[in-house]
Amino acid sequence: MIYVAGKAPYPCSHHHKTERENGVNLAIFDLDNTLIEGDSDYSWGQFLVEKGLVEGEFYERENQRFYDEYRRGCLDIQEFLRFSLRPLAENSLDTMLALRQQFMAEKIDPMMLPAARHLLQQHREQGHTLLIITATNRFVTEPIAQLLGVDDIIATEPEMVDGTYTGEVAGTPSFKEGKVARLSDWLRQRGGNLASSWFYSDSHNDLPLLEQVTHPVAVDADETLQQHAEAKGWPSITLRAGTTPVPPITLK
């Protein structure tokens, strides 16, 4: 069970039986604005503008438009990915890798949250499997997952042919219902299930997956998700108020 200080335990029917049978506890985390204080996808676009790699005024305007549409819940993910993956195809891999290293130091390091690291460690100490699932592409997010010490990540996959990015998407983007589909594939490959599972997210775009797990938790949630969480009786926490989650979470 999951306990949030000041609230009754969030119930989980058939939880104990299946947990013993399956022996796997899965802690799933959204990345942007959940484990980090910002959106890595949006920030990567702004970073490319700052470095002069893309046409500044147009790219910045479109990047903002897509981010606003994401927050409103009306993002056309395929249109956005055609936009956001183009720089990977139009520049050499060496150039992009060097820029990514700068991006990690200049943009991502300041977004790291001590309370997020604490929450991850809580689950590690319980022997739980940790998984990050994000709509942002793997090129941007894989080193962030590594920085957080999380080995497993489901991200939107940029297509690569003969060692070169094409600017297209490989497979299903891990966005909205796509997160559920990609996670189902991931679990099937490993013989796992969601019988004992947590999912932490800030966004109403993640409601399809939040509805699937046994322990949904809203983290610094947007207004739509916060209202939904309150109606459902889901725990709601912040990772931006110090070195530990507020209110504290106790995993049982």
C-alpha positions in Angstrom: 0.0 0.0 0.0 0.9 3.6 -0.3 0.4 6.0 2.6 0.5 9.8 2.4 0.7 11.6 5.7 -2.6 12.9 6.8 -4.6 10.7 4.5 -6.1 7.2 4.7 -4.3 4.4 2.9 -5.1 4.2 -0.8 -6.7 0.7 -1.1 -5.7 -2.0 -3.5 -8.0 -4.9 -3.9 -6.3 -8.3 -4.7 -3.0 -6.5 -4.3 -1.3 -8.8 -1.8 -2.2 -12.0 -3.5 -1.0 -11.0 -7.0 2.1 -9.4 -5.5 3.1 -12.7 -3.9 2.3 -14.6 -7.1 4.1 -12.2 -9.5 6.9 -11.1 -7.1 7.3 -7.8 -9.1 6.6 -4.3 -7.8 6.8 -1.7 -10.6 7.3 2.0 -9.8 6.7 4.0 -13.0 7.5 7.7 -13.3 6.7 10.4 -15.8 9.8 12.5 -16.4 9.0 16.1 -17.4 7.6 18.3 -14.6 7.5 15.2 -12.4 11.0 14.0 -11.7 12.5 17.2 -13.0 11.4 20.8 -12.6 10.8 21.6 -16.2 10.0 20.1 -19.6 13.1 18.6 -21.3 11.4 18.5 -24.7 10.5 22.2 -24.7 13.8 23.1 -23.1 15.7 21.2 -25.8 13.9 23.2 -28.5 14.7 26.5 -26.8 18.3 25.4 -26.3 18.6 24.7 -30.1 17.3 28.2 -30.7 19.9 29.7 -28.3 22.7 27.8 -30.0 21.7 28.9 -33.5 21.1 25.4 -34.8 17.6 26.2 -35.9 15.8 29.2 -37.4 15.2 31.2 -34.3 12.0 33.1 -34.5 10.0 30.4 -36.3 11.3 27.6 -34.3 10.8 29.3 -31.0 7.2 30.3 -31.9 6.3 26.7 -33.0 8.0 25.2 -30.0 5.9 27.4 -27.7 2.7 26.6 -29.7 3.3 22.8 -29.4 4.0 23.1 -25.7 0.8 25.2 -25.1 -1.2 22.6 -27.0 0.3 19.8 -24.9 -0.7 21.6 -21.7 -4.2 22.1 -23.1 -4.4 18.4 -24.0 -4.9 19.0 -27.8 -1.4 18.3 -29.1 -1.1 16.5 -32.5 1.8 14.3 -31.5 2.8 13.3 -35.0 2.9 16.9 -36.2 5.0 17.8 -33.1 7.4 14.9 -33.7 8.0 15.9 -37.3 9.0 19.3 -36.0 11.0 18.2 -33.0 13.0 15.3 -34.6 14.0 17.3 -37.7 17.2 18.7 -36.2 18.4 15.2 -35.5 18.1 14.4 -39.2 19.6 17.7 -40.5 22.8 17.6 -38.4 25.6 15.2 -37.8 25.3 12.8 -34.9 28.6 14.1 -33.5 27.2 17.6 -33.5 24.0 16.6 -31.8 25.8 14.5 -29.1 28.1 17.5 -28.3 25.1 19.7 -28.0 23.3 17.2 -25.8 26.2 17.2 -23.4 26.0 21.0 -23.1 22.2 20.8 -22.7 22.6 18.4 -19.8 25.0 20.7 -18.0 23.3 24.0 -18.8 19.6 23.1 -18.7 19.0 19.7 -17.1 21.3 19.9 -14.1 19.4 22.9 -12.7 16.1 21.1 -13.1 17.1 18.2 -10.8 15.0 17.8 -7.7 16.4 16.3 -4.5 13.0 15.1 -3.4 12.7 13.2 -6.7 15.9 11.4 -6.0 14.6 10.6 -2.5 11.4 9.2 -3.9 13.3 7.0 -6.3 15.5 5.8 -3.5 12.4 4.9 -1.4 11.3 2.6 -4.1 14.8 1.1 -4.6 15.0 0.3 -0.9 11.7 -1.6 -1.2 13.2 -3.7 -4.1 10.8 -2.2 -6.7 11.6 -2.1 -10.4 12.0 1.5 -11.5 10.8 2.7 -14.9 10.6 6.1 -16.5 8.0 6.5 -19.2 8.0 9.7 -21.2 6.6 11.2 -24.4 9.9 13.0 -25.0 12.2 11.3 -27.4 15.0 8.9 -26.3 17.8 11.1 -27.6 16.9 13.8 -25.1 15.7 11.7 -22.2 18.0 8.7 -22.0 20.9 10.6 -20.4 18.4 12.2 -17.9 17.3 8.7 -16.9 20.9 7.7 -16.4 21.6 10.8 -14.3 18.6 9.8 -12.1 20.0 6.3 -11.8 17.1 4.6 -13.6 18.1 1.9 -16.0 14.7 1.3 -17.7 13.0 3.9 -19.8 10.2 3.9 -22.3 10.5 7.0 -24.6 9.4 8.0 -28.0 11.9 6.4 -30.4 13.5 8.5 -33.2 14.0 6.3 -36.3 17.6 5.6 -37.1 18.7 3.9 -40.4 22.4 3.0 -41.0 23.5 5.1 -38.0 21.6 8.2 -39.1 18.5 9.7 -37.7 15.7 10.1 -40.4 13.5 12.6 -38.6 10.7 10.1 -38.4 9.3 8.1 -35.4 9.9 4.4 -34.9 6.8 2.7 -33.6 4.2 4.2 -31.3 4.9 7.5 -29.6 4.7 7.0 -25.8 2.0 9.7 -25.4 -1.4 9.5 -23.8 -2.9 6.0 -24.8 0.4 5.3 -26.5 2.0 5.1 -23.0 -0.4 2.4 -22.1 0.3 0.5 -25.4 4.1 0.8 -25.1 4.0 -0.2 -21.4 1.9 -3.2 -22.3 4.5 -4.3 -24.8 7.3 -3.8 -22.3 5.5 -5.9 -19.7 4.7 -8.6 -22.2 8.3 -9.0 -23.1 9.2 -9.4 -19.4 6.3 -11.5 -18.3 5.1 -8.8 -16.0 1.9 -7.0 -15.1 0.5 -4.0 -13.3 -0.9 -6.0 -10.3 1.4 -4.1 -7.9 2.3 -0.8 -9.6 2.7 2.9 -9.0 2.7 5.7 -11.5 3.7 9.3 -10.6 2.7 12.1 -13.0 2.0 15.8 -13.2 -0.1 15.8 -16.4 -3.7 15.1 -17.3 -2.3 13.7 -20.6 -1.2 10.7 -18.4 -4.7 9.9 -17.2 -5.0 6.8 -19.4 -2.0 5.2 -17.6 -2.9 6.6 -14.2 -6.2 4.8 -14.5 -4.4 1.5 -15.1 -2.1 1.2 -12.1 -2.9 0.2 -8.6 -1.3 3.3 -7.0 -1.7 6.5 -9.1 -0.1 9.6 -7.6 -0.4 13.1 -8.8 2.9 15.1 -8.6 2.8 18.9 -8.8 -0.2 18.3 -10.9 -1.8 20.5 -13.5 -5.3 21.8 -12.7 -7.1 19.1 -14.6 -5.2 16.3 -13.1 -5.4 17.8 -9.6 -9.2 17.9 -9.8 -9.4 14.4 -11.1 -7.1 13.1 -8.3 -9.2 14.8 -5.7 -12.4 13.3 -7.1 -10.8 9.9 -7.2 -9.1 10.1 -3.8 -5.7 9.7 -5.3 -2.6 10.9 -3.3 -1.2 14.2 -4.4 2.3 15.3 -3.6 5.0 17.9 -4.5 8.6 17.3 -5.1 9.5 21.0 -5.1 9.3 21.8 -1.4 12.6 20.5 -0.1 14.6 17.3 -0.1 11.7 14.9 0.4 8.2 14.5 -1.0 5.5 16.7 0.7 3.4 15.2 2.2 5.7 12.3 3.0 5.1 9.0 1.3 5.5 5.7 3.1 5.5 2.6 1.0 4.1 -0.6 2.5 
